[in-house]
Amino acid sequence: MQPSVLFLGYGDIAQRSAPQLVAAGWQVVGACRTPANKSSIAGVELVAADNGNQHDLQQLLQRQFDAIVMTLTPARGSSDPYHQGYVLPCRLLQHLLREQPAPRLLYVSSTGVYGQRDGEWINEHSPTEPGDHGGQMLLQAEQTIASCNANVSILRCSGIYGPGRSMLLRGIAAGTATITPGWSNRIHSDDVAGFIAYLLQHPEQQQPIYLVSDNQPTLQADIIHYYAQQLGVNPSTLKRSDQIGSRGSKRCDNSLLRASGYVLHYPDYRHHAVTTIEG
């Protein structure tokens, strides 16, 4: 019998994972508000649903899935986008799974739950003390989903980059990027999607928490210099600041990810050559 997976939130990451799982023989269902706006992928069933609506989730869960993958985003137009987009769906799912057969559950979170600002090395066991409201809501959502009646794995992703995620590149090209003294941690969108597909196919590797980041934490200045040179921009023309940004400054240790057996397609930022701005 084919294993089945439900993606709650069918954005870029889910759309990159889905074809890999279809190719591996999975039944894939993607739930989002506007399926008509999504690209059609052979073998993927799209369903219209709002992750923050209890009735919609109840309807989805009438089908029994082997796994649920949550790739949530802030709720646009809400007075509290992070609470509405992350905490509320997690609370609803926690409630609805109380009497359901326990599926596997992968929840895509962020290293925004950490608050370190002095370049400390962090791993899955480091203190989570976010310094802003968004990080606090992300942590609250994590805590809620971790208490679900399910085998839960939380994937804390560092800064996701790749096609369609070109804010930094656009800032460099426009001369508006600011060089700060902080450390940067990055993960390519193909590796986030690839790791999700890998964990679903290798349940023996599922851990409660994974730091999903590449092999090389890097000073933000070095990354900007690298991309500026590729884009033909003189980095000396860019602004500089002595202040650490709102995301803090830390170095992510991805040892647990590497020990899982997953091989990164982009082990560091230098494997992503850029000559034009993507997306």
C-alpha positions in Angstrom: 0.0 0.0 0.0 1.3 3.4 -0.9 2.3 5.7 2.0 0.5 9.0 2.0 1.5 12.5 3.1 -0.5 15.7 3.6 1.2 19.0 3.2 -0.5 21.7 5.3 0.7 24.8 3.5 1.7 24.1 -0.1 4.2 26.8 -0.9 7.7 26.7 -2.4 9.2 24.2 0.0 6.3 21.8 -0.3 6.2 22.1 -4.1 9.9 21.1 -4.1 9.4 18.1 -1.9 6.3 16.8 -3.5 7.9 15.5 -6.8 10.6 13.7 -4.9 7.9 11.9 -2.9 5.7 11.1 -5.9 8.8 9.6 -7.6 9.4 7.5 -4.5 5.8 6.1 -4.6 4.0 8.3 -2.1 0.5 9.6 -2.4 0.8 13.4 -2.0 -1.9 15.8 -1.0 -1.2 19.6 -0.8 -3.6 21.8 1.1 -3.7 25.6 0.5 -6.2 28.4 0.2 -6.0 28.8 -3.6 -5.0 25.6 -5.4 -5.7 27.3 -8.7 -2.7 29.6 -8.2 -0.3 26.6 -7.8 1.6 24.8 -10.5 0.2 21.4 -11.4 2.6 18.6 -10.5 1.8 15.1 -11.7 0.7 12.8 -8.9 -0.1 15.6 -6.5 -3.7 16.2 -5.4 -4.4 19.8 -4.4 -7.2 20.6 -1.9 -8.6 24.0 -1.0 -8.3 24.5 2.8 -7.4 27.2 5.3 -4.9 25.9 8.0 -6.5 28.3 10.5 -10.0 26.9 10.0 -11.0 24.0 12.2 -13.7 22.7 9.9 -11.3 22.6 7.0 -8.7 20.7 9.0 -11.4 18.2 10.2 -12.4 17.5 6.6 -8.8 16.9 5.7 -8.1 14.6 8.6 -11.1 12.4 7.7 -8.6 10.7 5.5 -5.8 8.9 7.3 -2.3 10.0 6.3 0.9 8.3 7.2 2.6 11.7 7.6 1.7 15.4 7.8 4.2 18.1 6.9 3.5 21.6 8.1 5.1 24.4 6.1 3.3 27.5 7.4 3.8 31.2 6.7 2.7 34.4 8.5 -1.0 35.2 7.9 -1.2 38.2 5.6 -3.6 40.9 6.7 -3.8 39.7 10.3 -3.1 42.0 13.3 -0.7 39.3 14.6 0.5 37.4 11.5 2.8 35.0 13.4 0.2 34.0 15.9 -2.5 33.6 13.3 -0.2 31.9 10.8 1.7 29.5 13.1 0.3 29.2 16.6 -3.4 28.9 15.6 -3.0 26.1 13.1 -0.8 24.2 15.5 -3.4 24.5 18.3 -6.1 23.3 16.0 -4.1 20.3 14.8 -3.1 19.4 18.4 -6.8 19.4 19.3 -7.9 17.4 16.3 -5.2 14.7 16.7 -6.2 13.9 20.3 -8.4 11.0 19.2 -6.8 10.3 15.8 -4.4 7.5 15.0 -0.9 9.1 15.4 0.7 10.0 12.1 4.3 11.1 11.7 4.5 14.9 11.7 7.2 17.1 10.4 7.0 20.8 11.3 9.1 23.3 9.5 10.2 26.0 12.0 13.1 28.5 12.1 16.3 29.3 13.9 14.4 32.5 14.8 13.5 30.7 18.1 17.1 31.3 19.2 18.2 34.7 20.6 22.0 34.4 20.7 23.7 37.6 19.6 27.5 37.0 20.3 28.4 34.5 17.6 27.9 31.5 19.9 27.7 28.0 18.4 24.2 26.5 18.8 22.7 23.1 18.3 19.4 21.4 18.9 19.8 21.6 22.7 20.8 25.3 23.0 18.6 27.6 25.0 15.7 29.1 23.0 15.1 32.6 24.1 13.9 34.6 21.1 14.2 38.4 21.4 11.3 39.4 19.3 7.6 38.7 19.0 7.9 36.7 15.8 10.5 34.4 17.4 8.3 34.0 20.5 5.3 33.0 18.4 7.5 30.5 16.4 8.6 29.0 19.7 5.0 28.8 21.0 3.9 27.0 17.9 6.8 24.6 18.2 5.8 23.8 21.8 2.2 23.3 20.8 3.0 20.9 17.9 5.5 19.0 20.0 2.7 18.0 22.4 0.6 16.5 19.6 -0.5 12.9 19.5 2.1 12.1 16.9 5.7 11.3 16.2 6.9 14.9 15.8 10.1 16.2 14.3 10.7 20.0 14.3 13.0 21.3 11.5 14.6 24.6 12.6 15.7 26.1 9.3 18.3 28.9 9.1 18.0 31.6 6.4 16.4 29.9 3.3 17.8 31.1 0.0 17.4 30.0 -3.6 15.2 30.8 -6.6 12.5 33.4 -5.8 14.3 34.3 -2.5 16.4 37.2 -3.8 16.0 39.9 -1.2 19.7 40.0 -0.4 20.8 39.9 -4.0 18.4 42.7 -4.9 19.7 44.8 -2.1 23.3 44.3 -3.2 22.5 45.1 -6.8 20.5 48.2 -5.8 23.3 49.3 -3.4 20.9 49.2 -0.4 22.3 46.2 1.4 24.0 46.9 4.7 27.1 45.0 5.9 26.9 44.2 9.6 29.4 42.3 11.9 27.0 39.4 12.5 27.2 35.7 11.6 24.9 34.3 8.9 23.5 30.8 8.6 21.9 29.7 5.4 20.2 26.7 3.8 19.2 26.3 0.1 15.5 25.7 -0.5 16.3 22.5 -2.4 18.0 21.1 0.7 15.1 22.0 3.0 12.8 20.2 0.5 15.3 17.3 0.1 15.7 16.8 3.8 11.9 16.6 4.3 11.6 14.0 1.6 14.6 12.1 3.0 13.2 12.0 6.5 9.8 10.8 5.3 11.6 7.9 3.4 13.9 7.1 6.3 11.7 7.1 9.5 14.6 5.5 11.5 16.4 8.9 11.2 13.6 11.0 12.6 14.7 13.0 15.7 12.6 15.4 17.8 14.5 18.5 16.5 16.9 19.1 13.7 18.9 22.2 12.9 18.6 22.5 9.1 21.5 24.6 8.0 24.5 24.2 5.7 28.0 23.3 6.7 29.5 26.7 7.0 28.3 29.5 9.2 29.8 32.7 7.6 30.2 36.3 8.5 27.5 38.3 6.8 30.2 40.6 5.3 31.9 37.6 3.6 28.6 36.5 1.9 27.8 40.0 0.7 31.3 40.4 -0.7 31.0 37.1 -2.5 27.7 37.9 -4.1 28.7 41.5 -4.8 31.7 40.4 -6.8 29.5 37.9 -8.8 27.0 40.7 -9.6 29.6 43.2 -10.6 29.1 45.4 -7.6 31.9 47.1 -5.7 31.3 46.0 -2.0 33.1 49.1 -0.7 30.2 51.2 -2.0 27.7 49.4 0.3 26.6 50.7 3.7 28.2 49.4 6.9 26.8 49.2 10.5 28.3 48.2 13.8 24.9 47.0 15.0 23.8 43.3 15.0 20.5 42.9 13.2 17.3 41.7 14.6 18.1 38.1 13.8 21.0 38.1 16.2 24.4 36.5 15.5 25.0 32.8 16.0 26.7 29.8 14.3 24.5 26.8 13.6 26.0 23.3 14.2 24.4 20.9 11.7 26.1 17.8 13.0 22.9 16.0 13.6 21.6 16.6 10.1 24.9 15.3 8.6 24.7 12.2 10.9 21.3 11.4 9.5 22.9 10.4 6.2 21.4 13.3 4.2 23.9 14.8 1.8 23.5 18.5 1.2 23.3 19.7 -2.5 24.6 23.1 -1.3 27.0 22.5 1.6 28.0 26.2 1.7 27.2 29.5 0.1 30.0 29.2 -2.5 28.2 26.3 -4.1 25.5 28.7 -5.2 27.0 30.8 -8.0 24.9 33.8 -9.1 25.3 35.8 -12.2 21.7 37.1 -12.4 19.0 37.7 -9.8 16.7 34.7 -9.7 13.0 35.2 -9.4 
